[in-house]
Structures are given as C-alpha cells and as structure tokens.
C-alpha cells in the first residue's frame, strides 16, 4: 500500500499520449458546485486514481467507467503537499478533466458494498430534503452541521466561519467527532439515563452516524479515538485513559505510518481526546460557578468544547494559519444551540422523505436558530 515504486501506473505518468483506463468508482463521489472528484480503482492493476471532472454527468458509487486522458502525479501546492496527502491512502495518480464514459454494466456487490450503496442513497434523499426546506446559504450550513457536507458553502460565508473561529462546526473533523461523542453522552445523562446506558447508546449512535455520512476514513479513525476516549473516561483514571489512547494510536500507526505526518484528522482526533482527558477538569474548575443542576449540561458542553479546541489549536494554526481572537466568545454564544440545531436539522431531513409539511413545521425553529448563528458570524 505504501510502496509507490510498486504502482504499475507510475510509468505512465506524463506520457505523450492519452491513456485509457477502465475502473470502478470505489467511494462516494465528491461533488462540488462546479466539478466533482472520483476515486477510481483500475480493474487491471488495482491501482487507485483520483479524477477531476465536470458535473455534466452524475456518477455513482460502484459505477464502471472508462476514462481517457493524461495521467500524472499529484501536485505540490504552496502550503499544501497534495502528493503526500494522497500517498497516505495509497493514491499516486490523478487525471484532470479526462473523457469519462459510464459503462452499462451491473454493479458488482458484496454484502458490505450493497449496504453501503443503500446508505448513500439514503444520504442523498436526506440532503435533498434539506434543499427543499432551506434556501442558500442556510441549506449548506445545515448540511455542514448535520452531515459534514460543507463543500458548497459560499466563499463569503466560509470566510465568516473562519474569521469567527467557528469553521469546526461545519466539517466532520477528528475533533468534531470526539466532541460529538462527548456531547451525546452529556445529553443522555442529562435526560436521566444511567452512565452505563448512556455509554452504550452513545457508541451505537456515533457508529450509526459515521455509516450515515458515508464512512469517511478520517471519521472512522476519529470514532475509534473518541470511542476509546469514552471507554477511558468510563474507567475513571487519567493514567488508564492515556494508555488506552496511546495504544489505539500505536495500532493505527502500525497499520499506516503516514497518518502521523499527513492525516490531519488523525492528529485532531488524538489531540482532542487528550484535551478531554486532561483539559476538561481544568475548565470544569474554571466554570464551577455554573455547577447547578439547571446549568450543568451547558457547563459540561462548554468544558468539553474548550478543552478539545485548546489542545487542537496548534494543529489548526499550523495547517490553516488561522487564529481567531474572538473564537472563545463566538463559541460561547453559539455552542449552546448547536446540538439542538443539529438534531432539528436531522429531523427536517428525515421527515422530508415522508412529508414536506412535517419537515416544514420542524424547519421553522431551525430557521430562527440559523438566523441567530448568522448574526453571530
């Protein structure tokens, strides 16, 4: 997986003529406003290729396609080594805007592939429900909050999220998954469930969530980290928690050493988990004035979020060059509504599959919460 020199397609890079490859789309297409990216496995060599193409034709997971174009190595941009980023996943070749023809062949199924395809169909229906109920940019914000689908958020709105230190809300990152696990646990305990019940329900919920958003690799790694951090918290000792977290990281790095250097999601999930183990007690102490039954859940959510953000701050600043001085204030203003907005947004998308009227009723409180979020931006 990691030896680039064994990839038979390398010798075809920058060839003088176009080459033709027949392959299969092995992941959910990454659709943007003006283009889409497809990860294709060449049927002959089993090598992986990323192609960038237009949105004129809709492609799907497991489609068999014939692509004809120039094969090349991924570029190294200023401030971002795209080549190394793809290398961690065993991808060494890209094609920009080749000729793409979908071959009329039935999909080749295993049980896992069949289930995954049905999940992607469900996700498409859920995203469409959001588009029916909300106008831009609110529909894109809801998609980002609920499904991590933030690719089509308008540039000006994205810049507002960055400037105010709220960009972490609209992407399924390592730290987001870890925080979501913790917030779900806090919410269930606030409902009166026993800790053991809340623990198992949270684990089931978070794995279902990852399946629903399409098994993103970074998300799976973050769920493993977050789940183990939850197990560690259940043990109740920092030393045990740290050992479990380090053991999980070690196993992942033995399987893929490139994660440590090139996978930002892995770095964020590991540091966010450390932040919750070591940083949350500090913020609990700082916010002890909120230690009242009616304010306990808000205190817990703020402590978890601030602890995770503090520990992940160096990685965020290093990779994105973005340090927002107003982030503590904006997060304090917004975080109490995010869980509610996410839950309501999911209900809108789910109900919209069956009834636009029911979805509209639930979308009304979402609309006002989104207006508040946009005002904070």
Buried (B, 14 or more C-beta within 10 A) or exposed (E): EEEEEEBEBBEBBEEEEEBEBBBBBEBBBEBEEEEBBBBBBBEEBEBBBBBBBEEEEEBBBBBBBBBEBBBBBBEEEEEEBBBEBBBBBBBBBBBEEBEBBBEEEEBEEEEEBEEBBEBBEBBEEBBEBBBBBBEEBBBBBBBBBBBBBBBBBEEEBBEBBEBBBBBBBBBBBBBBBBBBBBBBBBBBBBEEBEEEEBBEBBBEBBEEBBBBBBBBBBBBBBBBBBBBBBBBBEEEEEEBBBEBBEEBBEEBBEEBEBBBEBBBBBBBBBBBBBBBBBBBEBBBEEBEEBEEEEEBBBBBBBBBBBBBBBBBBEBBEEEEEEEBEEBEEBBBBBBEBBBEBBBBBBBBBBBBEEEBEBBBEBBEEBBEBBEEBEEBB
